[in-house]
Amino acid sequence: MSATWDLRLGRRTLLWGKRFVPDQLLLVFNDDEMLLDRPRAEALLDEDSDAADFQEVHGRVGRLFSYASTAHAVRSRLDLQGFGQRRVVEHALRYLDSEREEQDRYVPETWEPFAAKFASSDQLLDALLEWERDALRGRRMNAFHSEDGFLEHQWEDLIEAFDDPRFELALKLRRARSATSVVLDMTDLLLGGYLEIDELPHRTARERYSHEVVSSGPVIVVTEGRTDARWLRAALGLAAPELKAAFSFLDFEGTSAPGGVDRVVSLTRGMAAAGVMNRVVAVLDNDAAGRAAEQQLRRSALPRHMTVVRLPDVELARSYPTLGPQGDHSADINGHAVTIEFMFGPAPLTSRSGMLAPVRWGGYNASVQAYQGGIEEKAQVGDRIDRELAAGAIDELDPMVAAGCRLLVAMLVRSAAVASPSMASQHSPLLWGRARELASDALAGPSSASAEH
């Protein structure tokens, strides 16, 4: 008897298998979601234990080795890996449409009434998901000439075509409640000898799956300095904690690496030249220097998985106090002096006297024909932002600070969403013959390497 694993949504089994878990499924779990009951596992694995035969004790031991997450977290990671809800449904419907329109395809006459029953592919997809859910519960007879037989054939056709298990998982999670638990139970595999007790299956899966790193590996974020990296990391932890592990920031603190806008340009170009396969997002300030650097990088013919983005315009900056040779006056500083400090609303920028820290105008940048400005009292503003972002949850933040965190996270996710895996391996019939064109858009990938500002 082979050891088995199963992936559950609440109490409902979504997927199961024997002997090993596909690497692609392990990619949706993180370090802190692995659960191991080491004392009981070691006792059961002890050769001298009376309970060593897992086939005799399974059913009484409960979960010893598993991963536990939520539907929201898993869906978010699937989306970032190219298996978002809208995309998988769109591809499923396109495939079902092509099957319905195919004239020379063999269909038993006894199935024709069942095929005609579904007026659209949307209805057929809903019926397929309901059938598959009941089939896993053992509620279907699966007689070949019955409606069950027709639905079984259609489902197997669809899953064989898109044979990356993340495709099937994304389909099955599309209507799940966000807080519902998603548990991958690997207890049988551990007790059956298919896993070692010290293994970290999700990490080894990432290593084995390195050829898909463009869509599945961490997104490298290149920033102008340590504070930018620190605050972006904090914003992710507050606004999208389920995605925090999906982004990797340069370690300015530990390596004493120099910062600055020029370093963003040189590092991004260097990673492109070195053939780094991870997605890379180069984040620039929304000032004159950032605009000039953006122009340089866009002229560099970066690969499509490397994206350049400037911080967005903010309403607060449309009329902001400035200091210059012509005296004090308010001006629109978007594109001239907006740095990450401006992303969190007026509170961190406001001193005890109730005045906004002004921007002082500096030199003229001829390449973008704009003056460069810099915020005064930068250290004090930074201290206030650090205090604001020290909250334990986003609901505890000032509403404008929380909105800024969400805006920054949306910018990162949108910029990183340039990977479009085909959702099918080289063994899939989708990539051969008449159905090949259905995957052509996924295989071609996005046409632009850079996110529009």
C-alpha positions in Angstrom: 0.0 0.0 0.0 1.5 3.3 -1.1 1.7 6.3 1.2 -0.5 9.2 0.2 -0.8 12.9 0.7 -3.8 15.2 0.5 -4.5 18.9 0.2 -7.6 20.1 2.0 -9.7 23.2 1.9 -11.4 23.1 5.4 -12.7 19.6 5.5 -12.9 19.1 1.8 -10.1 17.3 -0.2 -9.0 19.3 -3.2 -6.1 17.2 -4.4 -4.3 14.0 -3.4 -1.6 11.7 -4.6 0.9 9.0 -3.8 4.5 8.9 -2.7 5.5 12.5 -3.5 3.9 16.0 -3.6 4.5 17.8 -6.9 7.1 20.6 -6.5 4.6 23.2 -8.0 2.2 22.7 -5.0 5.0 23.1 -2.5 5.9 26.5 -4.0 2.7 28.0 -2.4 3.8 27.3 1.2 6.4 29.1 3.4 8.8 28.3 6.2 6.5 29.4 9.0 3.6 27.3 7.6 5.3 23.9 8.1 4.1 22.0 11.1 6.1 19.0 12.5 5.2 17.1 15.7 8.7 15.9 16.1 8.4 13.9 19.4 5.5 11.8 18.2 7.0 11.4 14.7 10.3 10.2 16.2 8.5 7.8 18.5 6.6 6.3 15.5 9.7 6.1 13.4 11.7 4.4 16.1 12.5 0.9 14.9 12.0 -0.4 18.5 8.6 1.2 18.8 5.6 -1.1 18.7 3.9 1.5 16.5 6.6 1.5 13.9 4.3 0.2 11.1 2.6 3.3 9.9 0.0 1.3 8.0 -1.3 -0.1 11.3 -1.3 3.1 13.2 -2.3 5.6 10.6 -5.8 6.9 11.4 -4.9 7.2 15.0 -1.8 9.4 14.8 -3.4 12.5 13.3 -1.3 15.1 11.5 2.4 14.8 12.2 3.9 16.6 9.2 1.9 19.2 7.3 1.7 22.7 6.0 -1.2 25.0 7.0 -2.2 28.3 5.4 -5.4 30.1 4.3 -7.2 30.3 1.0 -6.4 34.0 0.8 -2.7 33.5 1.3 -2.5 30.6 -1.2 -4.6 32.5 -3.8 -2.3 35.5 -3.4 0.8 33.5 -4.1 -0.8 31.7 -7.0 -1.6 35.0 -8.5 1.9 36.2 -8.1 3.2 33.0 -9.8 1.0 33.6 -12.8 -2.0 31.5 -11.7 -4.5 34.2 -10.8 -8.2 33.4 -10.6 -9.2 35.5 -13.6 -6.4 34.1 -15.8 -7.0 30.4 -15.0 -10.7 30.7 -15.6 -10.2 32.5 -18.8 -7.8 29.8 -20.1 -10.2 27.0 -18.9 -13.1 28.6 -20.8 -11.1 29.1 -23.9 -10.0 25.5 -23.9 -13.6 24.3 -23.3 -14.8 26.6 -26.1 -12.3 25.0 -28.5 -13.4 21.5 -27.5 -17.1 22.4 -28.1 -16.3 23.8 -31.5 -14.1 20.9 -32.7 -16.1 19.0 -35.3 -14.0 15.9 -36.0 -13.5 15.0 -32.3 -14.8 11.6 -31.2 -17.8 11.9 -29.0 -20.0 8.9 -28.2 -23.6 9.5 -29.4 -24.8 8.7 -25.8 -23.0 11.9 -24.7 -24.6 14.3 -27.1 -27.6 15.1 -24.9 -25.3 15.9 -22.0 -23.1 18.1 -24.2 -26.2 20.0 -25.4 -27.4 20.5 -21.8 -24.7 23.2 -21.1 -25.5 26.3 -23.1 -22.1 27.9 -22.4 -18.6 26.9 -21.3 -19.2 28.9 -18.1 -22.0 26.5 -17.2 -19.9 23.5 -18.2 -17.0 24.6 -16.0 -19.3 25.0 -13.0 -20.7 21.5 -13.6 -17.2 20.1 -14.0 -16.0 21.5 -10.6 -19.2 20.3 -8.9 -18.7 16.8 -10.5 -15.1 16.6 -9.4 -15.9 17.7 -5.9 -18.5 14.9 -5.6 -16.2 12.4 -7.3 -13.6 12.9 -4.6 -16.3 12.3 -2.0 -17.2 9.0 -3.7 -20.6 10.1 -4.7 -20.3 9.4 -8.4 -20.8 6.1 -10.3 -18.8 7.2 -13.3 -20.6 4.9 -15.8 -19.1 5.6 -19.2 -22.4 6.3 -21.0 -23.9 8.5 -18.2 -23.6 12.3 -17.6 -20.9 11.4 -15.1 -18.9 9.7 -17.8 -19.2 12.8 -20.0 -18.1 15.1 -17.2 -15.3 12.9 -16.2 -13.9 12.8 -19.7 -14.2 16.6 -20.0 -12.5 17.2 -16.7 -9.6 14.8 -17.4 -9.2 16.5 -20.8 -8.9 20.0 -19.2 -6.5 18.9 -16.4 -4.4 16.9 -18.8 -4.0 20.0 -21.0 -3.1 22.4 -18.2 -1.1 19.8 -16.2 0.6 22.2 -13.8 -1.3 21.3 -10.5 -1.4 25.0 -9.6 -3.9 25.5 -12.4 -6.3 22.9 -10.9 -5.7 24.3 -7.4 -6.5 27.9 -8.5 -9.7 26.7 -10.1 -10.8 24.9 -7.0 -10.0 27.9 -4.7 -11.8 30.6 -6.7 -14.9 30.6 -4.6 -13.4 29.7 -1.2 -13.7 32.0 1.7 -10.5 33.9 2.4 -10.1 32.6 6.0 -10.7 29.0 5.2 -7.7 26.8 6.1 -5.7 25.1 3.4 -3.7 22.1 4.7 -1.3 19.9 3.0 -1.0 16.7 5.1 2.2 14.7 4.4 2.1 12.5 7.5 1.8 9.2 5.5 4.8 10.2 3.4 6.9 10.7 6.5 5.8 7.5 8.2 6.1 5.6 4.9 9.8 6.6 4.4 9.2 8.9 1.5 10.4 11.9 3.5 13.0 12.3 6.2 12.1 14.0 9.5 14.6 16.8 8.9 13.5 17.6 5.4 12.1 21.0 4.3 10.1 19.9 1.3 9.1 23.4 0.2 12.8 24.5 0.1 14.0 21.5 -1.9 11.1 22.0 -4.2 12.2 25.5 -4.9 15.7 24.3 -5.7 14.5 21.5 -8.0 12.2 24.0 -9.7 14.8 26.6 -10.3 14.2 26.6 -14.1 10.9 28.2 -13.3 12.4 30.9 -11.1 11.1 33.7 -13.3 7.6 33.0 -12.2 8.1 31.3 -8.9 11.3 32.7 -7.2 11.5 35.8 -5.1 11.2 39.2 -6.7 14.3 41.2 -6.2 13.5 44.8 -5.4 16.3 47.4 -6.1 15.8 50.7 -4.2 17.8 53.9 -3.9 18.7 53.3 -0.3 18.2 51.5 3.0 15.2 53.5 4.2 13.3 52.8 0.9 14.0 49.1 1.3 13.0 49.1 5.0 9.7 51.0 4.5 8.7 48.9 1.4 9.4 45.7 3.4 7.4 47.1 6.3 4.5 48.1 4.0 4.4 44.5 2.6 4.4 43.1 6.1 1.4 45.3 7.1 -0.7 45.4 3.9 0.1 42.0 2.4 1.9 39.7 4.9 1.1 36.7 2.8 3.4 38.1 0.1 6.2 39.3 2.2 8.4 36.2 1.6 7.8 36.6 -2.2 10.0 39.8 -2.3 13.7 40.1 -1.6 15.3 43.5 -0.9 19.0 44.5 -1.1 20.6 44.2 2.3 22.0 47.7 2.7 22.3 47.3 6.5 24.3 44.0 6.5 26.6 44.6 3.6 27.1 48.4 3.8 26.3 48.6 0.1 26.2 52.1 -1.2 22.9 53.6 -2.2 21.8 56.3 -4.6 20.0 56.6 -7.9 23.1 55.8 -9.9 23.5 52.5 -8.0 19.9 51.5 -9.0 20.9 52.0 -12.7 24.2 50.1 -12.4 22.9 47.2 -10.3 19.9 46.7 -12.5 22.0 46.7 -15.6 24.5 44.4 -13.9 21.9 41.8 -13.0 20.6 41.9 -16.6 24.1 41.4 -17.9 24.7 38.5 -15.5 21.6 36.8 -16.7 19.8 36.9 -13.3 16.6 34.9 -13.8 14.6 36.3 -10.9 12.1 39.0 -11.6 13.7 42.4 -10.7 11.8 45.6 -9.9 13.9 48.8 -9.9 12.1 51.4 -7.7 13.0 55.0 -8.4 12.0 58.2 -6.7 9.4 60.4 -8.5 11.9 63.3 -8.8 14.1 64.7 -11.5 16.9 62.3 -10.8 14.5 59.3 -10.8 13.0 60.4 -14.2 16.5 60.7 -15.7 17.5 57.2 -14.3 14.2 55.8 -15.7 15.1 57.0 -19.1 18.6 55.4 -18.9 17.2 52.0 -17.9 14.5 52.0 -20.5 17.2 52.6 -23.2 19.1 49.6 -21.8 16.9 46.9 -23.4 16.3 45.1 -20.2 14.9 41.5 -20.4 11.1 41.3 -19.9 11.3 40.0 -16.4 13.1 43.2 -15.2 10.8 46.2 -14.6 11.5 49.9 -13.9 9.0 51.9 -11.9 8.9 55.3 -10.4 7.0 56.1 -7.2 3.5 57.3 -8.1 2.2 60.9 -8.1 0.5 61.9 -4.9 -2.2 64.4 -4.3 -0.4 66.0 -1.4 2.5 67.0 -3.7 0.4 68.9 -6.2 0.6 72.0 -4.0 3.5 71.6 -1.5 5.6 74.3 0.3 9.0 74.8 -1.3 12.1 77.0 -0.7 14.2 78.5 -3.4 15.9 81.5 -4.9 12.5 83.1 -5.6 11.4 82.7 -2.0 8.8 80.5 -0.3 5.9 79.3 -2.4 3.8 76.2 -3.1 4.4 74.1 -6.2 3.6 70.8 -7.8 6.6 68.7 -6.9 5.5 65.4 -8.5 8.3 64.4 -10.9 10.6 66.9 -9.2 11.0 66.0 -5.5 8.7 63.2 -4.5 10.5 60.5 -2.5 9.1 57.6 -0.5 8.5 59.9 2.5 5.5 61.4 0.6 3.8 58.1 0.3 2.4 58.0 3.8 0.3 61.2 3.9 0.8 64.4 5.7 1.2 63.1 9.3 4.9 62.1 9.1 5.7 65.2 7.1 4.2 67.5 9.8 6.4 68.9 12.6 5.2 69.7 16.1 4.5 73.2 15.0 2.0 71.9 12.5 4.0 72.9 9.5 4.9 70.6 6.6 8.6 70.0 6.1 9.4 72.0 3.0 11.2 71.0 -0.1 14.3 73.0 -1.0 15.1 73.4 -4.7 18.5 72.3 -6.0 20.2 71.9 -9.3 18.7 71.7 -12.8 18.7 68.3 -14.6 19.1 69.0 -18.2 18.2 65.4 -19.4 14.6 65.8 -18.2 14.5 69.6 -18.1 13.5 69.8 -14.5 14.8 71.1 -11.2 15.6 68.6 -8.5 14.3 69.2 -5.0 14.9 67.5 -1.6 12.9 67.5 1.5 14.1 69.4 4.6 14.2 67.8 8.0 14.6 64.4 6.3 15.9 62.6 9.5 13.0 63.8 11.6 10.5 62.8 9.0 12.2 59.4 8.7 11.9 58.9 12.5 8.2 59.6 12.4 7.6 57.2 9.5 9.5 54.5 11.5 7.3 55.0 14.5 4.1 55.0 12.3 5.1 51.7 10.6 6.0 50.0 13.9 2.3 49.1 14.4 1.4 45.5 14.7 -1.4 45.6 12.2 -2.5 47.8 9.3 -5.8 48.6 11.1 -3.8 50.3 13.8 -2.2 52.8 11.4 -3.2 56.3 10.6 -5.6 55.9 7.6 -3.3 57.9 5.3 -0.3 55.8 6.3 -2.3 52.6 5.7 -3.4 53.9 2.3 0.3 54.6 1.4 1.3 51.0 2.4 -1.4 49.6 0.2 -0.4 51.9 -2.7 3.3 50.8 -2.4 2.3 47.1 -2.3 0.0 47.5 -5.3 2.9 49.1 -7.2 5.3 46.2 -6.3 2.8 43.5 -7.2 1.8 45.2 -10.4 5.4 45.6 -11.4 6.3 42.0 -10.6 3.3 40.5 -12.5 5.3 40.2 -15.7 5.7 36.4 -15.5 3.2 34.4 -17.6 4.0 30.7 -17.2 2.2 28.6 -19.8 0.5 26.5 -17.0 1.5 23.4 -19.0 4.7 21.3 -19.1 6.4 19.9 -22.1 4.3 16.7 -21.7 1.0 18.5 -22.1 -1.1 17.9 -25.3 -1.9 21.6 -25.1 1.5 22.5 -26.5 1.1 20.2 -29.5 -1.0 20.0 -32.7 -4.3 21.8 -33.0 -4.4 23.2 -29.4 -1.0 24.8 -29.5 -2.3 28.3 -30.3 -4.3 28.4 -27.1 -1.0 28.6 -25.1 0.8 31.0 -27.5 0.0 34.1 -25.5 1.2 32.6 -22.3 4.4 31.3 -23.9 5.1 34.6 -25.6 4.8 36.5 -22.3 4.3 40.3 -22.0 5.4 42.5 -24.7 6.9 45.3 -22.5 9.7 44.9 -20.0 8.8 48.0 -18.0 5.7 49.0 -16.1 4.1 52.3 -17.2 4.4 55.0 -14.7 
